[in-house]
């Protein structure tokens, strides 16, 4: 019990700190991409420091703390026209679901004995579950209710439209998200994240290379499930003011924003563990089930480095790509992602059955299977692209008169 409580405290503290400073990082990246000055009020460069302790503010690192204090001290205002019980329940439910997801996500492999006793310490809050992916999918489905409740309880048309968009988007992209992982489950025979990482470490092949189509489907669906640009239709400011959290302010709005970043961090963890080998890296860490201290620390460093790179890519996409129209978003899910996910699952099943029947596990056979997987990926993508679903809804409307409201309804 003590070990579990210590793990929970460390994980929650680390996640909250990471979410706060990822906001600062994203602002800096946005400023760099858009060629402008980023946050420059809370913190001073080294050249401006003097001996006064009041001026010891390095590189704007105090900005997240200032933002947190602002949210906490801001007036706690609840509009009179909302459903107060559901209005308060929505941000709490989405944050709890986002935090609970990390109970089954491993943050490394195993720490050697000697830290808290004579037995090794598994770097996961709930070890031995064996069905980690099912727990992650269940909790991510519960998190959807927080968005829908927030839009419904706000009693605001813009919030309600954001909630409707969210329900349609998240339900649509949950199907390709599940199909993207089915190939990994079929190849490993397990829903345990530790086992999935161990299989990739033993073979030396990450599933991003052996199942490129499944990786693409899962990666795009993870963007949509995290509601990040170009998939942030539930809260897009240009159309819906703020979408499902338009009526929220203060600490309740903070819970929504923290949950959004936690979803991005959880998606990055899953992408790395399912398709990039987790803590595995060639010539650095092996598949030893009981590593020493040096190797255990290296595994954590490798895992966190990979996750940091994926998060940087999330941020880069947000400030580089335009937002989809909603009809494009839904057409992309049903006409592109779903067929590609089904093709990937069938291809992985056929390749796995062929390897089983042949009984040949040599490197040459592995290379042949990888080549077949990439060929299927390329053929399927070009087949769907030239078939029309990617561009069918992009033609401009020529029958609309901008001065005639009735023609636009």
TANOR-V185366 format. One record per pair of residues at least 12 apart in sequence whose ideal C-beta (glycine too) atoms are under 6 Angstrom apart, sorted by sequence separation. I is the first residue (numbers start at 1). J is the second residue. D is the distance in Angstrom with one decimal. If there is no record, write none. Layout:
I:J:D, I:J:D
This chain:
27:39:5.3, 110:122:5.7, 151:163:2.4, 44:57:5.1, 285:298:5.5, 43:57:4.3, 284:298:5.7, 285:299:5.0, 108:123:3.9, 148:163:4.8, 43:59:5.6, 107:123:4.7, 43:60:3.3, 106:123:5.6, 42:60:5.8, 43:61:5.9, 106:124:4.3, 351:369:5.0, 43:62:5.4, 147:166:4.4, 148:167:5.5, 42:62:4.3, 279:299:3.7, 39:60:5.1, 42:63:4.4, 281:302:4.7, 103:125:4.5, 104:126:5.4, 103:126:4.7, 184:207:5.4, 279:302:5.2, 39:63:4.8, 42:66:4.6, 279:303:4.3, 104:129:5.4, 278:303:5.9, 144:170:4.9, 104:132:3.9, 183:211:4.8, 347:376:4.4, 276:306:5.5, 104:135:4.7, 183:214:4.1, 180:214:5.0, 272:306:4.5, 101:136:5.6, 272:307:5.3, 180:217:4.1, 226:263:4.4, 343:380:4.6, 101:139:4.8, 180:218:3.0, 226:264:5.0, 24:63:5.2, 100:139:5.2, 268:307:4.8, 271:310:5.5, 24:64:5.4, 340:380:5.9, 176:217:5.0, 226:267:4.9, 97:139:5.0, 268:310:4.2, 21:64:5.6, 268:311:5.0, 20:64:3.6, 177:221:3.8, 97:142:4.5, 98:143:5.9, 176:221:4.5, 222:267:4.2, 97:143:4.0, 173:221:4.7, 177:225:6.0, 336:384:5.7, 94:143:5.2, 264:314:5.5, 173:224:3.9, 94:146:2.7, 173:225:5.7, 93:146:4.4, 336:389:5.3, 335:389:3.5, 90:146:5.1, 134:191:5.7, 133:191:4.5, 90:149:3.9, 90:150:3.7, 131:191:4.7, 132:192:5.6, 215:275:4.7, 132:193:4.5, 130:192:5.0, 331:393:5.2, 86:149:5.2, 90:153:6.0, 169:233:5.9, 328:393:5.5, 87:153:4.2, 327:393:5.4, 86:153:3.6, 208:275:4.0, 165:233:4.6, 166:234:3.7, 207:275:4.7, 208:276:5.6, 165:234:5.0, 83:153:4.3, 206:276:5.3, 82:153:5.6, 206:277:4.4, 82:154:5.6, 162:234:4.5, 82:155:5.4, 162:235:5.8, 81:155:4.9, 197:273:5.7, 200:277:4.3, 162:240:5.0, 161:240:5.8, 201:280:3.9, 193:273:5.2, 200:280:5.7, 162:243:2.9, 163:244:5.0, 197:278:3.5, 158:240:4.5, 162:244:4.0, 158:241:5.0, 159:244:5.3, 202:287:4.6, 201:287:4.0, 228:314:5.9, 106:193:5.7, 159:246:4.9, 106:194:5.5, 158:246:5.2, 229:318:4.1, 156:246:5.7, 184:274:5.2, 228:318:5.8, 11:102:5.7, 156:247:5.5, 230:321:4.6, 151:244:3.9, 154:247:4.1, 230:323:4.9, 233:326:5.6, 150:244:4.5, 230:324:5.2, 150:245:5.8, 233:329:6.0, 147:244:5.2, 3:116:6.0, 8:125:6.0, 7:125:4.8, 217:337:5.7, 217:340:5.2, 217:341:4.7, 213:340:6.0, 214:344:4.4, 213:344:4.1, 172:330:6.0, 95:255:4.6, 173:333:5.4, 210:370:5.3, 91:252:4.7, 98:259:4.4, 172:333:4.0, 176:337:3.7, 180:341:5.9, 183:344:5.4, 176:338:5.6, 179:341:2.9, 183:345:5.8, 186:348:5.5, 212:374:5.8, 175:338:5.8, 182:345:5.0, 210:373:5.9, 91:255:3.7, 95:259:4.7, 98:262:4.0, 105:269:5.2, 213:377:4.0, 91:256:5.2, 94:259:4.5, 98:263:5.8, 101:266:5.0, 176:341:4.5, 183:348:3.8, 212:377:4.6, 179:345:5.7, 79:247:5.4, 109:279:5.9, 108:279:5.9, 77:249:5.7, 76:250:4.9, 74:250:4.4, 71:251:5.8, 112:293:5.6, 71:254:4.2, 111:296:5.4, 109:299:5.2, 108:299:5.1, 108:300:4.2, 19:258:5.2, 22:261:5.7, 19:261:4.2, 29:315:5.0, 33:319:4.5, 26:315:4.9, 30:319:4.9
